[in-house]
Amino acid sequence: MSDVNTQLRELAAENTKLKAELREFKLWTPLKEMFVKSGGLESDWELARLDLGKQERFTLDDSGDVVLMRDGKPSFLGAEQFFRDDYRRERPKFYAQEEKREGGKPTVSAADQNAINSNIEAIANGAVVVR
């Protein structure tokens, strides 16, 4: 009888482990697709997933649907809209940069232009050596 109880405990532990893995799969697989569809870099998905997991941004509801969480409560905002708007704004490094053009020419933001000018000035003054 003890052998049967041992097997039962092992099966119960395996069942718990498999349920947790299935939950992770059901949660993160569609989120990855939404992230990439919204312009997120697939190569940065694992970092984004860790970031989102740490913030506890998503969960599954009782029906198994992905739900965005805000301050520990379900949000009305959908995951696709979150990735397209909010997360893109919060974590632009995870998204492909769109080249801005004005009149057919690439444009540079004022902040970027200031940084470029500072670097050019530093090179001209010998503070930075270019090899």
N, C-alpha and C positions, 0 to 999 in steps of 0.2 A: 504494500500500500504506500509505503514511503517513496518508492520509486515513481509511482504515479503522481504523487504530490509534488515531487521534484520536477517532473516533466511539466506538470501544470503551471508551476511557478515560472519555469523557463519560457513556456509558451506565452504566458501572460506578459512577461517582461519583453519578449520579442514583439508581441502585439502592440504594446505601448510604444516601443521604439518605432515600429513601422507606421503607426498612426501619426506620430510626431513628424516623421519624414514626409508623409503624404500631405500633412497640413502645410509644411514648409514649401513643398512643391506647388500646391494649389495657390498659395499666397504669392510666391515670388515669380513663378513662371509668367503669369499674365502681366505682372508689374514690369518685368523686363521687356516684354513686347511693347507695352505702352510707353515705356521710357525711350526705347529705340525709335518707335514711331514718332515720338515728339521731337526727335532730333538729338536725343542723348547718344553719346558715343558708346557703342557696344563694348569697346575695350575698357571703358571706365565703369561698367555696370557693377562689378563686384565692390568697388569702392562706394558707389552710390547706394548699393544694397546695404552695406555695413552702416553707412551714414543714416539711411532711412530706418534701419533696424534699431540703431542706438536711440534714435528719436521716437521710436515706437509710433511711426506715422501710419502704419496700416495694420489691419487685422482682418479676420474672416468673421462674417456674421453667422448666425445660426443656420442660414441657408447655404453657407459656403461661398458667399459672394465677398469680394474684396471691398473693404470699407476704409476710407481715409479718416484718420482720427485727428482731432484738434483739441488740445488741452484735455486729453483722456476721454473725449466724447466723439461720437460719430459726426462727421461733417456732411453738409449737403453737397459739397463740392466733389465731383467725380475724380477718380484717379487720373483719367486722361487729361482733364483740364488742369489738374494739379501739376502734372509733368510738363504740359505745354506752357503754362504761365508761371505759377508760383515757384516750382523747383528750378526752372530755367533761370529765374531771376535770383533765387537764393544761392544756387550752385552753378554759375555759368561755366565753370571749368569742366563740368561733365558734358557739355554740349558743344557741337561743332560751331565754330564761329562763322557767322554770316558776314561776308564782305559787303560793306556799305558802299554804294556808288551814287555819285551825284553827277548828272550830265555825262555819264559814260566813264567817269574817272573815279578811281577808288577814293574814299574820303577817310580822314583820320580824325579821331576825336581831339578836342583841345587838350585833354589830359595826356593823351598819347603823343601829341605834337610837342608838348612841353617836355616830356621825357626824352623824346628824340633830340630836341634842341639841347637839353642838358648834356646828353651823351656826346653830341657833336662838339659842344663847347669844351667838355672835359678832354676829349681827344685832341682838340686844337691846342689846349693849354698844356698838354703833356701829362695830365693827371691820369689818363688812361692810355695804355699802350696797345695798339692793335697789331697783331702779328699775322 
